[in-house]
Amino acid sequence: MIYRLAAVVLALGAAPALGQAAAPGPFTMSGNVALVSDYRFRGVSQSDKQMAIQGGLGVTHRSGLYAGTWASNLSGWGTFGGANMELDLYAGYKVPVGIGTLDVGLTWYMYPGGFDKTDFAEPYVKLSGTYGPLTLLGGIAYAPAQQALGNWSNRPDSAAGDKEDNLYLWTDASGGIPGTPITAKAHIGWSHGNPGLGPNGTSVAPTGKYWDWMIGADYALGPVTLGLAYVDTDIGKRESAYLQPNFSSTKNGSSIAGSTVLFSVSAAF
């Protein structure tokens, strides 16, 4: 459900006259909540291959400016103590370009109460559009050199504090199946960054360079969406051997970047 805020009504606390509709305001607020069988960030589990609950809130101005926040619980790889939670703050600007939309913004990844050198900023540029039955999106996310992305593994104390950058390129595609409430979806991404462990023993690009991909479908039931997806990466045992035991499930030692089938239940409002 999307709430359109009328600035005058908010300011005066007045209701519109009987039989008169409130004019749409300059802001649109939205939110979402989801329960997922595994939180995969660029193909790698951030919840120890267990369930996660996630949600976000956002506000968009009719000029194209927007801001919001999104959060998820964490476990295993990618946790930094404290609340064991990822809290993302984001802001950006969307503008029509030809038959598509250009989206330029920045995400600040935070881990409340955790190790103080793990937060990092990642600017991004996305271009999307609808072409026939398909909605396509291409994106570039480049995080400049920061301590959270540095190579801190097997380094003496004098070398701790290394800073590295990270690049992520991706493409998404989706399209509704005619006559059904089903939307097919697909994703492929490529990471390039620090091939060693950062502070607290993790890394955004665990093996330095790798691919991740997803193919799946969403089934809409009113405001609720059921999701099913196959997710995988090309990170093998040999490439990730030096990351062990960090890069394994704490329950059975299996890879947290291997293929899996994800289930989700989500709702937007």
C-alpha positions in Angstrom: 0.0 0.0 0.0 1.4 3.4 -1.0 0.7 6.5 1.0 0.7 9.8 -0.8 1.1 12.6 1.6 -0.6 15.9 1.0 1.6 18.7 2.4 -1.2 21.1 3.2 -3.2 18.4 5.0 -0.2 17.4 7.1 0.6 21.0 8.0 -2.9 22.0 9.0 -4.2 18.7 10.3 -7.4 19.2 8.3 -9.5 16.8 6.4 -10.7 17.6 2.8 -14.2 18.9 2.4 -17.0 16.4 2.0 -17.0 15.0 -1.6 -13.6 16.5 -2.3 -10.6 14.2 -2.9 -7.3 15.1 -1.3 -4.7 16.3 -3.9 -1.6 14.0 -4.2 1.3 15.4 -2.2 4.9 15.7 -3.3 6.0 12.7 -1.3 5.3 9.0 -1.6 6.1 6.6 1.3 6.5 2.9 0.9 7.6 -0.1 2.9 8.2 -3.8 2.6 8.8 -6.8 4.9 10.0 -10.3 4.0 10.8 -13.7 5.5 13.5 -15.6 3.5 14.9 -19.0 3.8 18.5 -17.7 3.5 19.8 -14.1 3.1 22.2 -14.2 0.1 24.2 -11.1 -0.6 25.7 -11.3 -4.1 25.4 -15.1 -3.9 27.0 -15.6 -0.5 24.9 -16.4 2.6 24.9 -13.8 5.3 22.6 -15.8 7.6 24.6 -19.0 8.0 22.2 -20.7 5.4 19.3 -20.1 7.9 16.1 -18.0 7.7 16.2 -14.2 7.9 13.5 -11.5 8.4 14.0 -8.3 6.5 12.2 -5.0 6.0 12.6 -1.5 4.7 11.0 1.9 4.6 11.5 4.6 1.9 10.3 8.0 0.9 10.3 9.5 -2.7 9.9 13.1 -3.7 8.1 13.8 -7.0 11.3 15.5 -8.2 13.0 12.1 -8.2 14.9 12.4 -5.0 14.5 9.4 -2.6 15.9 8.0 0.7 15.3 5.0 2.9 16.5 2.2 5.1 16.6 -1.6 5.0 17.6 -4.1 7.6 18.2 -7.9 8.0 19.4 -10.2 10.8 22.8 -11.9 10.2 24.6 -15.0 11.3 28.0 -16.6 10.5 29.9 -14.9 7.6 29.3 -11.1 7.6 28.5 -10.7 11.3 30.5 -8.2 13.4 29.1 -8.6 16.9 26.7 -6.2 18.5 23.1 -6.7 17.2 24.3 -9.1 14.4 22.2 -7.0 12.1 22.8 -5.2 8.8 21.2 -1.8 8.6 21.5 0.0 5.2 20.8 3.6 4.7 20.4 4.8 1.1 19.6 8.0 -0.9 19.6 8.9 -4.5 18.0 10.5 -7.5 16.0 9.0 -10.4 15.5 10.8 -13.7 13.8 9.7 -16.9 16.3 9.0 -19.7 14.9 8.2 -23.1 12.5 5.3 -22.6 14.2 4.3 -19.3 15.2 5.6 -15.9 18.6 6.6 -14.6 19.1 6.0 -10.9 22.2 7.5 -9.1 22.7 7.0 -5.4 24.7 5.7 -2.4 24.2 2.9 0.1 25.8 3.1 3.6 26.2 -0.4 5.0 26.1 -0.4 8.8 26.3 -3.1 11.5 24.9 -1.6 14.7 26.9 -2.2 17.8 29.5 -4.3 15.9 33.2 -3.8 15.1 33.7 -0.1 14.3 35.7 -0.6 11.1 33.2 -2.7 9.2 30.8 0.1 7.9 31.3 1.2 4.4 29.8 3.4 1.6 29.0 2.2 -1.9 27.8 4.6 -4.6 25.8 3.1 -7.5 24.4 3.9 -10.9 21.4 1.9 -12.4 19.7 2.2 -15.7 16.3 0.4 -16.2 13.5 0.3 -18.6 10.7 -1.8 -20.0 11.1 -3.4 -23.4 8.1 -5.3 -24.7 7.2 -7.8 -21.9 10.5 -7.5 -20.1 11.8 -5.1 -17.5 15.6 -4.8 -17.7 18.1 -3.2 -15.3 21.9 -2.8 -15.5 23.9 -1.6 -12.5 27.3 -0.5 -11.4 28.2 -0.3 -7.7 31.7 1.0 -6.9 32.9 1.4 -3.3 36.1 3.5 -3.1 39.0 2.3 -0.9 37.9 1.9 2.7 39.2 0.0 5.8 36.1 -2.2 5.8 37.1 -3.5 2.4 40.8 -3.9 3.1 43.0 -7.0 3.2 43.7 -7.5 6.9 44.4 -11.3 6.7 47.8 -12.7 7.8 49.2 -9.2 8.4 51.3 -7.9 11.3 49.8 -5.2 13.5 51.8 -2.6 11.7 50.1 -3.4 8.4 46.5 -3.6 9.8 44.3 -0.8 8.4 44.7 -1.6 4.7 42.2 0.0 2.5 40.8 -1.6 -0.7 38.0 -0.8 -3.1 35.2 -3.0 -4.6 33.4 -3.1 -7.9 30.1 -4.9 -8.6 28.4 -5.1 -12.0 25.0 -6.7 -12.5 22.0 -7.2 -14.7 18.4 -8.0 -13.8 15.5 -9.1 -15.9 11.9 -9.8 -15.2 8.6 -10.3 -17.0 5.1 -11.4 -16.3 3.8 -14.7 -17.7 0.6 -13.8 -19.6 -2.7 -14.9 -18.0 -1.0 -15.7 -14.7 0.0 -13.8 -11.5 3.5 -15.2 -12.0 6.6 -13.0 -12.8 9.8 -14.7 -14.0 13.1 -13.2 -12.9 16.8 -13.6 -13.4 20.0 -11.9 -12.3 23.7 -12.2 -13.0 26.5 -10.2 -11.2 30.3 -10.0 -11.2 32.4 -8.9 -8.2 35.9 -7.6 -8.1 37.6 -6.6 -4.9 39.8 -7.6 -1.9 40.9 -11.3 -2.3 41.8 -11.5 1.4 39.9 -11.2 4.7 38.9 -7.8 6.0 38.5 -6.7 9.6 36.8 -9.3 11.7 37.5 -12.0 9.1 35.1 -11.4 6.2 35.2 -9.9 2.7 32.6 -8.4 0.3 34.4 -10.1 -2.6 35.6 -13.3 -0.8 37.8 -14.7 -3.6 38.7 -11.4 -5.3 36.7 -12.1 -8.5 33.6 -14.2 -8.9 30.2 -14.5 -10.6 26.8 -14.9 -9.0 23.5 -15.7 -10.6 19.8 -16.3 -9.9 16.8 -17.5 -11.8 13.3 -17.7 -10.2 9.7 -16.7 -10.1 7.3 -14.7 -8.0 3.7 -15.5 -7.4 1.4 -12.5 -6.4 -1.4 -13.2 -4.0 -2.9 -9.7 -3.4 -0.4 -7.7 -1.3 1.6 -10.9 -0.6 4.2 -12.3 -2.9 5.6 -15.8 -2.7 9.1 -16.2 -4.2 11.1 -19.2 -5.4 14.7 -18.9 -6.8 17.8 -20.9 -7.6 21.0 -19.0 -6.5 24.6 -20.0 -7.2 28.2 -18.7 -7.6 31.3 -19.9 -9.3 33.2 -20.0 -6.0 34.6 -23.5 -5.6 36.3 -25.3 -2.7 39.8 -24.6 -4.1 39.2 -20.9 -4.5 37.8 -20.5 -1.0 40.1 -22.8 0.9 42.1 -20.0 2.4 38.9 -18.5 3.8 38.1 -21.5 6.0 36.7 -22.0 8.5 35.0 -18.6 8.2 33.5 -19.4 4.8 31.4 -22.4 5.8 28.2 -23.1 7.6 28.7 -23.4 11.3 26.2 -26.3 11.4 27.7 -28.8 8.9 30.8 -27.1 7.3 29.1 -26.8 3.8 29.9 -23.9 1.5 27.9 -20.7 2.0 28.4 -19.8 -1.7 27.1 -23.0 -3.2 23.9 -23.5 -5.1 20.7 -23.4 -3.2 16.9 -22.9 -3.6 15.5 -19.9 -1.8 12.0 -19.4 -0.6 10.5 -16.1 0.4 7.2 -14.5 1.6 7.1 -10.8 1.2 4.6 -7.9 1.3 4.8 -4.3 0.1 2.8 -1.5 1.6 
